[in-house]
């Protein structure tokens, strides 16, 4: 029997309401991937209406959003290449909060 690849970590993704509105109204999702970028790619593959919100036309992470992996800004962890582990939490929110 061939060696099977280990399963990818499953991450709990939390979306700001403006994003959840484009993901069937769901703010909570469980997705798999090895990096933040892979998890976000899985999210936008599942919910194509989110693509224009998460990614720029050039395929970069939307600078109007912020992402936090286990409450740390992904910019401090390697950006989209930041590795994720089983049970990690990824939060995607608007980078601009008004008051």
N, C-alpha and C positions, 0 to 999 in steps of 0.2 A: 504494500500500500504506500502511495506517495505521501510525503509530509504535506499536510494541509497548512495553509497560511493561518496564523492566529487571527481570531476575529478582531475587527477594528473596535476601538473604544466607542462606547455609547455615551453621548453628551446630552445633557439637558439644556435646551436652548430656550431663552426667555426673550420675547420680542416686545418692544414698546407697542402701545395700542395702534399707532398709525401704521406700523408694519403688520401687526396681527390682522388688521382689516384686510390685508392682501394675502393672508394665509388662512382663508376660511374662517376668519374671526378668532383664530386660536393664538394665544400668546405663548403657550407652552408646547414644546416639541422635543422628541427624543430622536436624535440622528447620530449616525456613525461617521467616523473619519479619523485620520491620524493627525491632522492639523486643523487649525481654525479655518483656513481656506477651504479644506475639503468638507468640513461640516457646513460651511456657508454655501458651498457649491451644491451639496446634497439638499439643503433647504430650498435653494432657488430652482433646482431641478424638480422638486416635489411641488413647488408653488411658483410657476412661471411668472405670475403677476408681480412677484417680489423682485425679479431680476433688475428692473429699472430703479428700484429703491436701494438695493444692496450694492450693485455694481455700476460703475460709470460706463460710458460708451466705449472706453478704452479697456474695460475689463478690470479696472482697479476698484478697491473698496471705496465706497462713496464717502468722501471727506465730510459730508454733512451728518454722518453717523459716527458713533463710537461703539466699540466692542470691548467687553470686559470678560476675561477668563478668570473665574474664581475671584472676582472683584478686583482684578488687576488689569489695567489698560493693556490691550494686546500690543500697542506700540512699544511698550517696555519689555515685551516678552518675545519679540521677533516678528511681530505683525501677523500676517496671514500664515506664515510658516511656523508659528508657535505650536508646539506639539500639545495634543490633548490626551487626557487619560480617562479611563473608565470612571464614570460618575462626575466628571467635571461639569461645571456650569458656565455657559456662555450667554451673556446678556448683550443684546444689541438695542441701542437707544439713539435718540436724536442727539447730536453733538451740541445743538443749540437749544438751550432751555430758556424760556422766557419767564418773566414774572411781573 
